[in-house]
Amino acid sequence: MAVEIGKDAAKQKHNHKNVEVLDVRTQEEVEEGMIPRAIHIPLNELENRVDELNKDKEYITVCRSGKRSAQAADILTENNVQAPIA
């Protein structure tokens, strides 16, 4: 199970080279703005694209409210990818 982390902890983790931000919002939401250097994979595509992620890295999943990022973190965890929730 993934662990929820706050914005400050997410910012600190994002500064490490072994941590990536995974934005699971829709394309329309991302067009409004996105965290610099984040990877965008919409939640509805994640299960089919999880192999694109490096299992040696840790992923902070983000969305608008936290609900989809929690679902994404569970998908990553089920696929042996490290994922706290932002």
C-alpha positions as CSV (number, residue, x, y, z in Angstrom):
1,M,0.0,0.0,0.0
2,A,1.3,3.5,-0.9
3,V,1.9,6.1,1.7
4,E,0.4,9.6,1.5
5,I,3.0,12.4,1.8
6,G,2.5,16.2,2.0
7,K,3.5,18.9,-0.5
8,D,6.7,19.8,1.4
9,A,7.9,16.2,1.6
10,A,7.0,15.7,-2.1
11,K,9.1,18.8,-3.1
12,Q,12.1,17.5,-1.1
13,K,11.8,14.0,-2.6
14,H,11.4,15.5,-6.1
15,N,14.9,17.0,-5.8
16,H,16.4,13.5,-5.6
17,K,17.5,12.0,-8.9
18,N,15.9,8.6,-8.1
19,V,12.4,10.2,-7.6
20,E,10.0,11.1,-10.5
21,V,6.6,12.8,-10.4
22,L,3.9,11.0,-12.2
23,D,0.9,13.2,-13.2
24,V,-2.2,11.0,-13.7
25,R,-4.6,13.8,-14.7
26,T,-6.4,13.9,-18.1
27,Q,-4.8,15.6,-21.1
28,E,-7.2,18.5,-20.8
29,E,-6.1,19.1,-17.2
30,V,-2.4,18.9,-18.0
31,E,-2.9,21.5,-20.8
32,E,-3.7,24.0,-18.0
33,G,-0.3,23.4,-16.5
34,M,2.0,20.7,-15.1
35,I,4.8,20.3,-12.6
36,P,8.2,20.8,-14.4
37,R,9.9,17.5,-15.4
38,A,6.8,15.4,-14.4
39,I,5.8,12.4,-16.5
40,H,2.3,12.4,-17.7
41,I,0.3,9.1,-18.0
42,P,-3.4,9.5,-17.5
43,L,-4.9,7.2,-14.9
44,N,-7.1,5.4,-17.4
45,E,-3.9,4.5,-19.4
46,L,-1.6,3.6,-16.5
47,E,-2.2,-0.1,-16.2
48,N,-1.3,-0.5,-19.9
49,R,1.7,1.7,-19.7
50,V,3.2,0.8,-16.3
51,D,6.1,-0.9,-18.1
52,E,7.3,2.5,-19.4
53,L,8.3,3.3,-15.8
54,N,11.6,2.5,-14.3
55,K,11.1,0.1,-11.3
56,D,14.4,1.3,-9.8
57,K,12.9,4.8,-9.3
58,E,10.3,6.0,-6.8
59,Y,7.2,7.8,-8.1
60,I,5.2,10.5,-6.5
61,T,1.7,10.4,-8.1
62,V,-0.3,13.6,-8.4
63,C,-3.7,14.6,-9.6
64,R,-6.1,17.4,-8.9
65,S,-7.8,16.1,-5.7
66,G,-5.7,13.1,-4.6
67,K,-8.3,10.4,-5.4
68,R,-6.7,9.4,-8.8
69,S,-3.2,9.7,-7.4
70,A,-4.1,7.2,-4.7
71,Q,-5.5,4.8,-7.3
72,A,-2.4,5.3,-9.4
73,A,-0.1,4.6,-6.5
74,D,-2.0,1.3,-5.8
75,I,-1.6,0.3,-9.5
76,L,2.2,1.0,-9.2
77,T,2.5,-0.9,-6.0
78,E,0.7,-3.9,-7.5
79,N,3.2,-3.8,-10.3
80,N,6.2,-3.6,-7.9
81,V,6.9,0.1,-8.6
82,Q,7.6,2.3,-5.5
83,A,5.0,5.0,-5.1
84,P,4.1,7.2,-2.2
85,I,1.2,9.5,-2.9
86,A,1.6,13.3,-3.0
